[in-house]
């Protein structure tokens, strides 16, 4: 069996290890969700998008989350029933539905961000200064891999 360092010498080995590590970290961050909050990961992603981008059409939300519009309609209905979003008519196209985040939805997403950031900050505190600097330098590279050219701002997180 190849050692981790040897395996990561190839692009394929690096890709495998990076994917596995990022999935594992993402899973740990996701599990920091308030256990009393009855919102799916997709629901939290919708709230984060609305918080960041503002009012959005259901079809656009579906495209962003890579789900079909009927699935997004169900997600939005659940968020609306919880009081986290409201649906309204499009100003010029009566066939379209615009989704907006409510104050309660904004409070939920902000609390989730704080909870997850606190967990990750605690983990980062256990690293050396040099390790944290490596991560700081890696962020723009990871963002490029993710298809973004600029690192996210503090408000641009995906709570999933």
N, C-alpha and C positions, 0 to 999 in steps of 0.2 A: 504494500500500500504506500502510495506516495505521501510524503510529508506535505503539510499545508504550504510551506514556503516553496517547495518544489512545484506543487500543483499550480500555484498562483503565478508562476513564471510565464505560462502561456496565456494568451488572451482568453481562451475558452475556460481555463482554470480560474483565472481572475474573475471572469463573468460569473461563473458558478458560485464562487465564494462570496462575491459582492452581493449577488441576488439572495443567497441564503441568509447572509448577515442582515441585509436590509429588510427582508421579510420577517425575520425573527425580531428585529428592533421595532418594526411597524406593529407587529402583533403585541409586543409588550406595551407599546404606547397606547394602542387601542384598548387594551384591558385596563387602562387607568380610568375609563369612563365611570361616572357616578353610577353605582349599582342600582340606585333608586330611579334612574332616568330610563324611561321606557321609550327610547328612540333608537332606531336601527343605525348602523354605520352609514348607510346611504342617506338616512334622514339627517344625520349630523353633517354629512358632506353637503347636502342641500342647504342647510342652515349656514354653513361656512361660506358657501358660494354666494348666497343672498346677502350675507353680512359684508362680504368683500366687494361684490359686483353690483349690488342693488337689485331692484325689481327685474325679474327674468321670466320669460315665457316657459311654460311647461315643456314644450318641445326642445328648447335650448337646454333646460336642466337635464332632460333625458339624454341629449347628445353629450353633454359634459360628463355625465355619470356612466355613459355607455350602456344604457338600458333602453328598452322600448317605451314609447310614450304612455301606454296603458299602465306599465309598472310605475312610472314616475307619477302618474295621476293618483295611484294608490298611496304612494309615499307622501305626496303632498296632502292628500285627504287625511292621512293619519296625523301629519304635522298640524294641519288646520284644526282637527278635532282636539288636539292638545293645546291649541291656542298659540302655537309658535309661528304660524304663517297665516296670511289671508290671501284669498284669490279675488281677483277683480278683472273687469273687462279690459281688453286692449283699447287704447284711445281711438284707434282708426280701423281696427279689424275685429268685428264682433265675433268672429270664429275663434279668436285667440284668447287665452287666459293668461293673465299676468300674476305672478306669485311675488308677494312681498313678505319680508320678515317682520314680526311684531316685536314690541319691546321685550316680551317674555322669551321669544325665540333668540333675540340678541343676548339676553341675560344667560340663557342656557349655553350658547356657543362660547361666550366669554368665560363662563365658569369652567367649561370643558377645556378650553385653551389653557387657562391658569392651572388646572389640575394636571394636565399632561406636561406642560412646561415645567412645573414644579418637580414632577417625577424625573424628567430628563435632566433638569439642572442638578438634582441630587446625584444622579448617576455621573454626570460630567464632573462634579466636585470630587469624585473618587479617582479621577484621572490625574496624571501629571500635567504640569504646564506645557511640556513638549507635546504630549498626546492631544491636549486641547488645541494647541496651535496647528497640529496636523489636520484636525477636523475642521478648523476655521479655513484653512487653505483648501480643503477638499470640497467645501460647499459649492463654489462656482463650478467645479468639475462635475459634481453630482447633478447640479441644476442643468448643465449642458446635456448630460446623459438623459435627463428627464424631458428634454426638449424645450427648456427655457433658457433665455440668454442672460437674464438678470437674476441674482439671488432674491428670494422672497423678502418682503418687509415683515415686520412683526405681526401684522394683521393678515398676512397671506399664508395661512396654514390650512392644511387639509386634516381635519380632525379624525379621519378614518383610521 
